[in-house]
């Protein structure tokens, strides 16, 4: 299927590893040009090496921009640099930032603030300038990779879940506000996914339950109706579709990808 992404400029926050990197590879295979934004220059370089190893045609089609997206000025500078390299951003994928999973007795006011900075504001600081520029040009697509923790209150993910819930509202609201200007905004809510962040979540779950991390992972997997944990590539496939011309009438959607562990409408 031609997703109509040839030569599109895709900016991916959190693009150096995990779901963001899997998205980058998917877009490159569709012929897009990709700008990766992450805090750590070393992670960005490693991400580029992995993309080139997986897709030789990626040479010259990947630009790297180190920025701490908790800082709105840094986010704007990264956006300006990306557009100077590859032109206006056609697609924004937000996959940066993750709030630390924390057992309830360990939460403090600072932890709540940190969670909003790490997840909510790191997204907002890029969404705000990008959606306005897309609106001025009359076209664009944004896909926010958020997390099912914003739908279901987990004892070890209350602060991060609150940030996720806020981002869902922003996604739906921006979709309505910018639809008439040709900009689509959608969100994907992964559940357990095979990334480095999985280990942190299992550690918090294990502490709360008083069990080992291996047992926590075993129990979490057993609860999944599909019988396995998602791969980053599976999440990326959904992101690519929502960003593509094939989803031209899809906006304001919040797509659950938790393997049906929490049946809901």
N, C-alpha and C positions, 0 to 999 in steps of 0.2 A: 504494500500500500504506500503510495506517495503521500507523505504528510505535509507536503508543500513548505518545507523548511529550508530548501536549498538557498544558500548564501544569506540566510537570516542571521542577524547578530543576536546571540543569546548571552545574557549576563547571568551568571550563577553565583550566588553568595553561598559560602560554605562549600565551594566547588572543588576543594583540594582532596577530599576523601569521602568515603561513605556514599550516601544517597546522592549528594551533590556531584561527586565524581562520576557515578554511574549515569547520572543525567547528562553530564558533559559528553561522555562517550556515545550515548545514544544520539544526541544532537549532531555530533561530528559525523556519525555514520549516515545521517540524513543530509549531509552536505552543508550544515550550518557552520558559522564561525562562532567561537566560544570565548568569552571573557570570564576568567575565574577570579573570584574575590575571596580572600581568607586572611586571617591575621598573620600567619606564620609564612614568611618567604620560603623557608625550607620545605614546608608541606606543599606549597604551591609548585615548587620545582619538582618535587617527587611526584605530584599529581600529573604534571606535564609529561614526565618520563613514562608514567604508566599509560597515559593516553596514546603517546607515540608508539609504545610497544604494542598496544592493542589495535591501533589503527594508523598505519603508516601515512595515510593521506591527511592526518591531522597536522603535519608539518606546515607551519606558517598560518595556521587557522586557530591558534590558541594564544591568548594574551593573559598575562598574570598581573594581578594588582593586590598588593598587601595593604590591608586596612583593618582597623578595629572598628567594627560597625556600631559599637556602643557610642561612638563619637559621630555626630551628624556631619561635622566638617570633613572627617576622614571618609565617610560614605560618599559624600558629594564629590570629593577629590577623586575617589576611585571610579565613580561614574563618568566624570569628565575625562579621565585618562582612558577608560575603556572606549568611550565614543570617539576620542581622538584617534585611537588605534583602528577601530573597525566601523565607525559610523554610528548613527543612532541605534539605540537598543530596540529591537523588535519584540524580544521576549525576555522577561525577567523571571527567574526561578529563585525563590528564597529558600535556602536550606541551611542557613548559618545559625549558629547559636544553639545552645541546649541548656536548659535550666538543670541544675544539679538535683538529682533525686535525694530527698531527705526525709528520714522518719519524722513523724509529727513532733515528738518530744525534742528533736534537735532543731526545729525551726526557730528562727529569731526574726525580728523586724528586718535586720540586714539581709537575711536569706531571702525574704520576700522581695525586697528591692533588687537583690542580685538576680533573681529569677526573671523579673520584668526587664531588667537591663540586658540580660543574656539572650532572651528569646524575643520578647515583644519589641523593645526599642531597636534591637539590631535589625529587625525586619522593617519597622516603620521608617527608620532613617534612610533606607534605600527605596522603599515603596513610594514615599512622599515625592521625591524629585522625579522618579521615573514615571509614575502615573501622570504627573502634570505634563511632562514632555510628550508622552504618548498622546495625551489628550489634545495637545496643541497640534500634533502631526495628524491626528485623526485615525490612528490605528495602533494596535499593540495588544500583547497578551501577558498576563501575570499569573504565575502559579505559585502558591505558597505551600510549602511542605511543612505542615504544622504538627499534628500528632493527636492520636485518639484520646490522650490524657485530658484534652479540653472538653471532651464529651462525657467522660466517666471519671468521677472523683476517686482517685487512688490515694490511700493514706500516705504513700511515700512520694507522691507527685502533686501535692496540692498547690505549691507555689508555681511550679512549671505548668501545671494544668490550668491555673488561672490565666497565665500568659497565653496559653494555647486558645482558651475560650475567647479571650479578647481578640486574638488574631482572626478567629473565625468570623466574629462580628465585623471586623474591619474588612475582611475579604468580601462578605456579602454586601456590606455598605458601599464599598468602592465599586463593586460590580454594578450596583444600581446607579451610583452617582456618575459613572463614566461610560455607561453603555451607549448613550446618545453620542458620545465623542469617539466611538469606534474602539474602545478599549474593553477587553474581557478580563475578568478576574475570577479565578477559581482556586480551590484549596484541596489538598490531599492530606488525609489523616492516617499515616502509617501506625500500625500497632508494633509488636515486637518485630525487629528487623535485624538481620545479621550484619551489624556494624560494630565499631569499637565502643559505641555508647551502650550497647546491650549489657556489657559486663558491669558498668556502673549501676544500671538499674537492678540487675540481679543481686549485686552486693547490698543495696538498700533493702530489697525485698527479703534477702536472707537474714539481715540484721533484725528486721521487724518480726520475722517468723521464728527466729532462733534456730535456724538451720544453716547448712553450708550452701555456698553459691551454686555448686553443681546440682544439689537437690532443688534449689529454687528454680534453676533453669529447667530441670526435668518436670517439675510441677507446672510451670508456666506453659511449657510446650504441650503437656498433656491436656491443658484446658482449651487448646486451639482446635476447633472443629475440622480444620484442614489437616491437622496432624503435624504441622511443621511451621517453622518461622519463615517469614518473608525474606527474600533477597533484595538487596538494593536495586538490582536490575528490574525486578518486578515493579517496584515503586516508580522507577524511572520511566518504564513503559507507559504508565498512566499519566505521568507528568508530560511526556512528549505528546501524547494524544491531546490532552487539554490545551497545550500550547499551540497545537497545529491548526491548519486551516480546516481539517476534518472535523474539528469541534467548533465550527464557526458560530453555532447558535447555542453554545454552552457557556453560560456565565453565571456567577453567583452560586455555583455548585460546591458542595462540601463532600468530597468522596471519601468514604470510610475504606480503609485497607487493613483491617485487624483480623482478617480470616474468620469473620462472623463470631468472634468470641463474645461480643456483646450485641445481641440482636436488638436493633432499634430502627425507628423511622426518622 
